[in-house]
Amino acid sequence: MADREEEELQMALRMSLQGSPPEAKRSKPRESAEESVEAKNRRLQRELLASAAEKRMKAAENKRVVPTRPVSAIGEAAEKGLVASARSSVSREEVASGLPDGRIEGSGRAELDTRVELSPVETDGLFSMVFGIGVSKNILAQWCNQGISSDPETCIGLVQHEGGPCGVLATIQAFVLKYLLFFPDDLNKFQDDSPLQSLDLTKFCQSSSSPLNDFTSITEDRKARSLVLGMLEILFLCGNMKRAVVATLSFSSRQSGEGSEDGQNNETMNSYLEGLSIESASDLQKVLRIKTYTAHNVAFQDIMSELPIFQSRMGALLFLISALLSRGLESIQADRDDPSLPLVTAPFGHASQEIVNLLLCGQAVPNVFDGRMDLGGGMFLMGISTSVEVGFLTLLESLNFCKVGRHLKCPRWPIWVVGSESHYTVLFALDPSVQDENELEERESRIHRIFDAQDQSGGGGFISIEGFQQVLRECNINFPPAKLESLCFSGFIVWSEFLQELLELDRSLGGLKDSSGSMGKKLFDLYHFNGIAKSVLNGNVGMVGESPLQRPRLCKLSVSVPPRWTQEEFLSDRCDDRKNEVGQAAELTQHAPLVDCIRTRWPRAVCSWIGDAPSIV
């Protein structure tokens, strides 16, 4: 019944805007009296329908059931086929048609509050997708008490309290660093009244002669703009660069009035959040409001104004919901290998790899290799399908549990989310040239990609004899017969064994041995940020009463990648290095799990640092 009334409403509005329809041509004219009566009836019917439609719209606006738009705007949308359903939800059909961005042409370009509710059915599906059935109160508390706010001690880092949403925070942190480090001058160009034309910033990515390296000079305004730009880029990435859905609360920072002081706004918001408890889908449905954007500049302005909501204790959960809705719940389920599992993993409430991949590449795929893996019989495992802005490294690869592909290992900017068994942190460099490869490194990368293309083991790092022969042909590798027979003896080829033989095979035969030693050593610095702030028994701790406290920490690492490629020469280099670096020989023997992650990106890298070891837990 409601759908029929809605159709009648839209029909009446279209009829009232289109005016009298043209009369059909007739071979013989009707009698003037009959024509006049018929035309009069049609006119009266249109006027009655239009009047009823306007009354219903005014009543709906007064009751604030759903946001409404002026008749002229709705008529314009109807002509373009963009009439959105009055039902308070965001469906795939509405997204495909292109929902309005919240601003309309008119006197003074008045802005409307187009935030809407999700239906109970949609909220149930969203809640179940994220948390599953029977989620514990502890996990809900973790996700409902984590804001997206910075840590004053480290200047640039987002702080995390206890476990859980670190996958969301670390990924946002990576995108924030992109803007802070590589676009410092350009952030000043983004004024509230200046449109952000596009998130493709290639047109001014070279405007800064060097990246920012003085973290203490970053202003609060620059931090806020970098945070909003990072969040906005992720959401539009999830929306296929066409739209972003932003989830906020029924409380709005603008409800206090334009003239209200920030302190009053914060006090009002804190009072609102103090009594807010999310223990079920129905609790979420009551307070959740969403808004869809297709214009980047409007989204930037609105998120800047609503930033206190995301910095509040509900921020991480709201951002995750925003990313999921931007992608679309059906598309999220289609991305996954097993849609029955919740995205927040039990029993500790950690963000799954699907969440991290969604924020990094816009798709909630569960794997980190490149492309997709054909398992036969029409079954596939989905990986990362395209290059990314910021990347991903994981300790699990050093333990041979997975294989990270080149897309994530070699992002556009030298920034990586780092995963351990239970936590996510961030690794970054100030100079993009750290990713430059010399001739032998490029050849190793190419051979590895061709090897991986033949790997049907699910990331196990071995291929068949037939696949191995294809690799040798494509890479022009000529092993001596005895060495080739030895490699093929077991019936399959393991990458680590193959690589070792390549390191001992001269370049002239297609190998990686540099007998001349002409390739120079690579020396560069990396920075690692761990935003966790919790009670721990190890790591970087300080005492608060009787409880040790781990604080967010930014750690600088000096990295050395030896130039020679044989095992003997590599060990010799390490011995020589121990005699250098201003007598700090002991530092070159330092090791931590983070070093194992770094070596998945730069094999044979040697790392050193000052003070406590960097922690990835």
N, C-alpha and C positions, 0 to 999 in steps of 0.2 A: 504494500500500500504506500509506504514511504517512497519507494522508488518511482511509483507512478506519479505521485505528487511532485516529485523532483523533476520528472520529465515534463510535466505540465508547466511547472515554473519556468524551465529553460525555454520551452516552446513559446510561452507567453512573452518572455523577454525578447526572443528573436523576432516574433511577430510585431511587437511594439516598436522595434528599431527599424524593421524593414519597410514599414509603411504599407500602403495598399498594394496588393499584388496586381500585376498587369492582367487585364481581362484577356481571355483567349479570343483569338480571331474567329468570327462566325460568318458563315455565308449569308445569313439573313439576320437583320437586327431584331432584337426582342422588343416587345412593347415597352415603352418608356416607364410605365407604372410598375411592371413586373421587375425590371432591372433596378429601379430605384429602391424597391423593397428589399431585394436580395443584397444589394450593396450596403444598405443601411443596417441590415442584420449582421453582416460580416464586420462592419465598423464597430457596432455596439459590442459584439463578442470580443473583438480585440481589445477594446477599451476596458471591458470588465476583467478580462484575464490579466491585462497589464496592471490594473489597479489592485487586483488581488495579489499579484506577484510582488508589487512594491510594499503592500502592507505586511506580507509574510517576511520580506527582507528586513523591514524596519523592526518587526517584532523579534526576529532572530538576533539582530544587532543589539537590541536593548537587553535581551536575556543573555547575550554573550555565549550562546550555544556553540556557534561556529563563527569564525571571522567572515565578514561579507565584503563585497567590493561594489563600487558604484555601478549603476546600470550601464554607463558608457563603457566601463572597463570590461564588464561581463559580455556585453554585446560584441566588443572588439575581439575578445577571446573566442566567442562562439563562431565568429566569421573565420577565424584561423584554425578552428578545430581544437582549441585549447581549453575548453570548459572543464574545470576540475570538479570532481564530485564534492557535494556539500558534506558528505560523510567525513568525520574527523579521522582520517587515516592517510597514509602514504602508500599507494599501491603501485605495482609495476606499470600499470596503464598510465597513471598520473605522471610517473617519472618519465616514461617514454614520450609522453606528449609535451613535456617541458613545462613544469609548474612555474608560475610567476615568481620573480625574485624578491617580492616584497615591496617594490616601489612602482608607482603608476604615474602616467602623465596627467597633469592637472594643475590646478592653481597651487603654486608653491611646491609641487611634487610631494604631496603629503604622503607620509609613510604609514602603512597599515601594519598592525600586529597580526601576522598570518601564522602564528604558532598554533598548532593543532594537537589534539590528543590521538593516541593510538587506540584502536578498538580493543576490548578485552581479549578477543581471540588473537589479535596480532601481538599483544603484550604477552600473553601466555606462550606463544610460539617463540618470541624473543627471549623471554626469561628461561624457558626450557633449553633453548639452544645454547645460552651462555652458561647456565649453572646446572642443568640437568634436573632430575627429579630427586627430591629429598636432600637438597643442599643443606649443609650444616650452617648454623648461625655464625660460627667462627669465620667461615669463608665469606659469607655475606658481609660480616663486619669488616673484614679486610678490604673488600672492594667498595664499601660505603664510607670508608674513613681514610681515603687517600686522595689528596688534592694534587693539582699540577702546579706546584710552587717551587721557587728556587731556594737554594741554600746560600745564606749570606757569606759563609766562610769560604766557599770555593768560587764565588762570583758568578759562575756560569752554569752550575749544576742544579738539576731538579732533585729534591730530597724525597726519599721513600721511607715510610714508616712500616716496619715489620715486613712480612713476606706477602706474596700475592701478585699485585699489579705491576711488578717490575718490568715485564715484557712491554707493557703499554708505555710506561715512563721512559724506559731506555730508548725506545724507538722515537718517541717525541723528542727526547734529548738529542738524538742523532740529527734530526732535521733542524732543531734549534741551532745546533753547532754549525750546520751548513750556512745559515744566514749570519750568525755572529762572526764566523771566521772568514768567510769568503765574500760577503756582501756588506761590509761595515759601512761604507760610504753611502750605499744605495738605500739603506734603511731610513735615512733621513728624508728620502723623497716621498715616503708613504705618509701623506697627511690624511687626516680624516675626510677632507673634502676633495682629495685627489684620487681618481679611480685607479685601482690596480689592474692594469690592462690584461695581464696574463701571468700565470705562475711559471711559464717558460721564460726563465731569466737569462737566456743565452745572449740576449741583445745587450746586456750590460755586465756580463760576468767577468769581463776583463777590465772593468772600470777602476778596480782597486789594484794598485801596483803590487801589493803584497798583502797576505792575510793578517788578520789581527793577531798580535802576539802579546799584548799587554792586557791580561784579563781584568786587572783592577780598574782599568779605564772605562769599562762598560757601564753605561748609565742604565737606570731602571727603565727609562722609556725604550731604550734599545733592546733590553731584555724582553720587555713586553711585546714589542713589535716582532722580534724574532720568534717568540713563542707563538704568537697568533699566526704568523706566516707559515711556521712549521706545521701547526695543527691544520691550517687551511690547505696546505699542499697535500697532506696525507688524505684529508677527506675528499678532495677533488680527485686524487689518485684512485681512491676506492670507488668514486663515482665515474670512472672512465673519463676523467677530465671534462665531464659535461655538467656535473651537478654535485652538490654537497648537501647532505642532510645534517643539521645541527640539532642535537638533543639538549634541552635545558630543563629547568624545573618550572612549575607553575608560578613560582616566585620569579619576578624579573627585577633586575637592578634598576630598571627604569620606572618601576612602580612608585618609587619614593618621590618622583617628580624631578624635573630637570634642574631645579634650583637647590636640591638637597645636597648637603655636604657628604663627602665620602664616608665620614665617620658615622653619620646617620644611616647611610645605605648599608654599611657593614653591620651596624647594630641590628637593623631590621632583618638582614639576611641571616645573621647568626641566631636571632630569635626564631626565625622560620626553620632553620636547620636543627635547632636544639630539640625540637619535638618531632623531627622526621625520622621514621624508622621504616626500613625496607626489609620485609621478611617474606614477601610473596610477590607473585606477578600482579595481584590486585593492588597491593601497596604501590608498586611502581607505576601502574596505569593511572592512578589518581594524581600523581605529581609530575609525570613525564609530559613534556611538550616538545614538539619537533617543528622545524622550519626548513624548507627546501630552498636552496639557492642555485641559480645558474649564472649569476654575475659575481665575479670574484671581488670586485670593489665593495659591493653591498655586504657580502659575507664578511669581508675584512672589518668593515665598520661595525657590524653587529657583534661579531665575536670580541672585538676590542671593548665594546660597551658591556658585554656580558662576561668579561674575563674573570671578575670576582666569583662567578658561579663555578667556573672551571678550576679556580684556585681554592675553592672550598673543599670540604671533605668528600663531596660527591663527584669531584672533577674527573678522576680516572674512569669511573664507571660510565659517566655521561659521554666521555670521549669515545670509549669503546662502543657504546650503543650508536653514537653518531657514525662511526666507521662502518658498522654492520648495516645500518639503514642506508648509508650512502652506496654501499655495494649492492644491497637488496638481499633479503633473507633467502629467497629462492636461489639466487646466484651463489650465496655463501654455501648453502648445502650442496650445490652442484660442484663446487670447487673441491670439496672434501672427499677423502677416501672412505671415511666411515662417518656419515652424518649423524649416527645415533649417539655418539659420544659428545659430552658437553665441551665447550671451548675452554672453559676454566676447569683445569684438571684436579681431580680428587687425589689424595686426601688433603693436600696443602693449599689448594686454591691458586696454583700458578697459571699464568697465561700460557696457553699451548703454542706450539710452533705455528699453528694455523693463524692465530691472532697476530703474531709477530710478522709472518709473511704477508698477511693482509695489509698491515700498516707500512710494510716496506715496498711492496710491489702492487698492491691493489687487489690481490686475489688471495683467498683463504686456503691456499694449497698446503698440504702437510709436509711436503718434502723440500729439500734445499738444493737438489741437483738441478742442472739445466734441462729445460724442455720437459718431455714426458718419457716414461719408460714403458715399453711394450712388453707385457707379461705373456702375450699369446692368448688365443681364444677370445679376442676382443676386449681384454682387460688391460687397463693402463694405470700407471701411477703418475700423478701430476706433480711437476716441479715448477721452477721459476722460468717463465716463458720469455722474459725480456730483460734488458739491462735496467739497472736501478740507480737511483741517486745516491743512496747510502747503502752499505753492504752488511754482511753478516759473517761472523766466524764462530766456531764452536769447539769447545773442548772435546766433544763427542767424536769429532773427526780424528783427532789425535789418538783416540782410543779405538778407532776403526769401527765405530757404530754407524757412521753415515759418511757421505761425501758431499761437501759443499761445492757447487758449481762455480764456473767463472763469473757468471752474472753477479752473484753475491760477493765473491772474493775480490772482484775488480770493479767496484762501483765508480760512478762518475767523480765523486768527491772522496777523499781519503778518510772516511768515517765508517766505522763498523759497530754494529751491535754485537756484543760478545756473549755467547750462551755457555753456561756451565750446566751441571746436572740439575741445579735448583734456582738459578739466578741469572739475570741479564744485566750487563754493564755496557760501557761504551769505550771504544778505542778510537783515537783520531790522530792525525798529523796536521801540521800547519802548512805544509808544502805539498801540493798535488804531485810534485815530481817523484815522491817516494814510490809511486806506482809505475814509474817508467821502467822499462825492461831493456837490458842489453841484448845483443844478438843471440847469445846462448839461452838466456832466459825466455826470450820469445820462442825459440825453437822448442825448448822443453814444454812450454805452455801449449804449443801447437800439437806436439806429440801426445801430450796428456789429453787434450780435447778429442783427438782422433781415437785414442785408446778408450776413453769413456764412451764414445759413440758405439763401440763394440761390446761394452760391458752390459750384460743382461743379468747380472747377479744381484741387482737391487742395491748397488753401491758398495758391493763387497770388494771391488778392486781387482777382479780377475776376469779374463776373457778366454774364449776357446782358441784352439789352434787355428781354425779357419779365420776367426777374427784377427788373430795375431798376424797372419800372413797378409791380410788386408792393410793392417797398420804399417807393416814394413814396406809395402808397395807405395802407399800414399805418402810416406815420410822419407822414402829413398834411403832406407837404412840397410846396410850390408854387413851383417855379422859373419864372421868366419864360420864354416860349416860345423866345426866342433862346438863352438859357442852356441850356435843355433840349435843343435841337437840337444845340448844340455838344458837350454831354456824350455824346449818342448817335451822334455822327458816325462813330465808328470801328466801330460794331456791338457793342461791349461796354463795360462800365463798370469802371474801375479805382478801387479804394477810395481811394487817395491823392488822385486827382483829384476824386473825389466829395466827400471830406472838405474839400478846399480850397474848393470851391464852397459847402459848408455853412457854413464859417467866415465867408464873405462874405455869406451870406443871413441876413436879420434873423430874430430869434426869432418875430416875428409871422407869418412865412411858413413856419415850421417849421425854420429854420436855427439856427445856433449863434453868431451875432454878437450880442454884448452891447454895444449902442451906449452904454448908460448907464455901463458900467464898474462896475456895482454888485457884481459878484462879487469877493470878497476874494482876495488872494494867499494861497497855501498855503505855509507854512514849517514844515518838520519835519526831524528828524534820522534818518538811516539808519546802520546799522552793517554792515560787511562783514567776514567772516572767511574767510581762506584758510589751511587747515591744513597745506599742503604744507611739508615740510622736506626740501630737496634741494639739490644743487649746481647753480647756475644762473649765467648771465652777465648777468642783468638782474633787475629787481624789487628787493625788500627784501633786501639781501645783507649778510652779515658775513664777515670773512675768518677761515678756520680753516687755518692754515698758508698754503699757496699756493692753496687752493680756496675760491672764494666759496660761501657757504651761504645759502640762503633759509630763513628761519624762519617758523613760523606767525605770522600777523599779524592783529590786530583794528584796523580803520580806521573812523573816524567821518566821515560825510559830512553836510554841511549842504545841504539840498535846498530849492529855491525853484521853485514852479510859478506862472507869471504868470497873472493873472486874465483878461486880455483875449484876444480870440480871433481878431483879424485879424493878418496877418503884420506890417503896419506898426506896430501897437500892441505886438506882441510884441517887435519889435526895439527899440522905444522903451523898453520896460520894462527890457530888458537894459542899455541905455545908462544908465538911471537907477540900476540896481542896482550898476553899476560904481563909482558915486560914494559908495556906502554901505558898510555892514558894517565900520565902524571903520577905514576906509582900506585894507582888504585887497582892493583892486580886482582885483589880479592873480588872486586865487583864483577869481573868477567866470569866468575864461576857461579854467579847467582842463578837460581832457578826458581820458578814458580809455575803453577798451572797456566797462568796467562802466557808464559813463554811458549808453551806447547801450542796454544792457540795461534800465536804470532807465527810460529814455524809452519803452520798449515798454509799460511799466505806467503811467507818468505822462508823456504827451507834452509836449514843450516844457520839461521840467524842466531846471533849471540846478543843477549840483552843485559843491561846493567841499570841500576837505579840507586838512589840515595835514600836511606832510611828503611822503613818496613817494606816488606814485599807487597806488591799490588795484589789485592784480593778480588777474586771473581765470585765469591760466595757471600 
